[in-house]
Amino acid sequence: MTSTPVLSGQRAIVGINLGNAYASIAVINKEGKPHCIANEDGERQIACAISYAGEEVYIGNQAKPHLVKNAQNTILGFRNLLGKKLSDVTSQPNSTSAPTIDINGEPGYTVQILLPAPTPAQGSTPARSGTPATKRGTPAASRRGGTPAISARSTPAPTRPPSPPPSAPKSLTVSEASSIFLSALKRSAEDFLGKPIEGAVISVPSHWDTEQLEALRRAAEAAGISVLQLAAEEGLAVLGAEADGPLESTPTQAKPPHDRTTLVVDMGASTLTLSLLSIKQSLIHPLGYLTVPGVGGDAIDDILVQHFAKEFTKKTKVALSLPAQTPEDQRAEAKLRLAVEFTKRTLSASSGAAACSVESLKDGMDYSGTLNRLRFDVLLATFYARIATEVNKVLNTAAINKESVDEILLVGSSAGLSGLAEKLELFFGENSKVSIRSDLNPSELIAKGAVAQAELLISLPKDSPLHDAFAHANEVVKVIATAKPIGLVFPGSNDNVIPVVLVPSETPLPARRIVRLAVASGATRVGFEVWEGNHGLKELPKPEGVKADAEEEDEEEEPQREAIVTRSEFLGALAVDITPPPATKNKKKAEPVHIEVKVDVSAEGSVSVASRQVKEDNSGNWVSFSI
């Protein structure tokens, strides 16, 4: 595959989202935006699979169908085994794929490959096919009785069927399998760009230890990839959402603030990862983290496979028992799993029904069925409820109420199912301010964030202090942060609420915040108090004019609430003298007057507050206090 380079005059860098089941590659396009590319087969989501079939090696989506007839030579799930010992592997990534074995203490696989045909020995003349060998000195025919001689060429000997080419076992470790797969990704990127890639940022789970990170780095380097950074998936998802374009507010969806609390719901093939992040001035600070094994795309496939297997048995009267115990049932299960992946993608992309068709599913019987959105959501109701329960757990662990969450990023191919977003909307409440970013492609976020980070790193010299700083900018690391919010209270505020929050809680330190406030017309002096606060909830009144049905009155309705900040500890007060702007003949109205309030919080936690009137010549005098 060849193409015209799309990065003419730019650096050839890529971002790689390397999952355990699927991978994707992103580049910077001509418009300067991250763009996920397709491989040689036109696939943007590339299956992490390798299959050996005779003399051929299939990589990616072409390898998945070999799970039906060539399962023992098909390798899956190698990413999660990087940097581990076989004793650390508790279960097989896939029961129908090549089994995991021990290779010098490292997990690996054994597959059967065909050996090249042996070359004839030097000086020997191979016999012509169909020509029998004859011994020297033996007459071609008996001349007794005048019987004519018969030529050996005119009597073909019976031909033997060609012997199958010899095969031999081939062993390769998970590191070698990863290198083979990464090499294929590298070739796809170079074919698309039309030039060799200079570097890549590769995504990794944030819970990986040093051994796993180093194993991935070695595998990438063995594939010829210069690794710029191994970055945490949730941090790249946030960066990918920002690089893809900010959300514009709509009547039904509020735009998340720049300083925000973001929940990343990353649903991989086998694991659900929930990351609660505090994002302050593009610095990412973790508030909570939870991994839930067994909740992911594979679990959805299990539900669909069970459903269609029952439908097949009901229609054909051919028993198909799952989990499969016989080779026939295992082959049928593998066929169904390949089919339901297409069904799931169709349901993610459209609101209509999706088909599931398999030829010769079992005993020569074909199967064809459909699944509409309503039936699909009913099948997955328990699955979605489990995710909502885990979200509640991570919020409780972080001591964050759901009203304080500003944004939800859905990550992973299976996360694009509309039922998940609807369940989360129901969990957070109709009046919640949370923005579920349905405008983004969940399967492309991490790769786009990776290439955006790669573009930043490649533009900085390696010996520059900024390079080292940005190399860790999108990693999710534990830092010193404010425990409570700091805000302003003005005269006349009789309730306990802090109306203006200057420094939100969980802001990485040191921090500086500046806010500009309008002053009432005619005011000559402005005063305010600075308070440290606590997060709280305020119950909203029920809408007037809405009458509930009798059945609804019997049910206990959850009250609607909003997040507020209440006063906790008084820090100090300031007063600023206001000088009215000079009057001019050309202006009918007096110019509005503003003051600036600046808060500095040091790494040690000391607070300094200053304020002044904003003037055109920037000559206002600051008044301040420190604690």
Secondary structure, 3 states (H helix, E strand, C coil): CCCCCCCCCCCCEEEEEECCCEEEEEEECCCCCEEECCCCCCCCCEECEEEEECCEEEEHHHCCCHHHHCHHHEEECCHHHCCCCHHHCCCCCCCCCCCCEEECCEEEEEEEEECCCCCCCCCCCCCCCCCCCCCCCCCCCCCHHHCCCCCHHHCCCCCCCCCCCCEEEEEEEHHHHHHHHHHHHHHHHHHHHCCCCCEEEEEECCCCCHHHHHHHHHHHHHCCCCEEEEEEHHHHHHHHHHHCCCCCCECCECCCCCCEEEEEEEECCCEEEEEEEEEECCEEEEEEEEEEECCCHHHHHHHHHHHHHHHHHHHHCCCCCCCCCCHHHHHHHHHHHHHHHHHHHHHHHCCCCEEEEEEEEECCEEEEEEECHHHHHHHCHHHHHHHHHHHHHHHHHCCCCHHHCCEEEEECHHHHCHHHHHHHHHHHCCCCCCEECCCCCCCCHHHHHHHHHHHHHHCCCCCCHHHHHHCCCCCCCCCCECCCCEEEECCCCCCCECCEEEECCCCECCEEEEEEEEECCCCCEEEEEEEEEEEEEEECCCCCCCCCCHHHHHCCCCCCEEEEEEEEEEEEEEEEECCCCCCCCCCCCCCCEEEEEEEEECCCCCEEEEEEECCCCCCCCCEEEEC
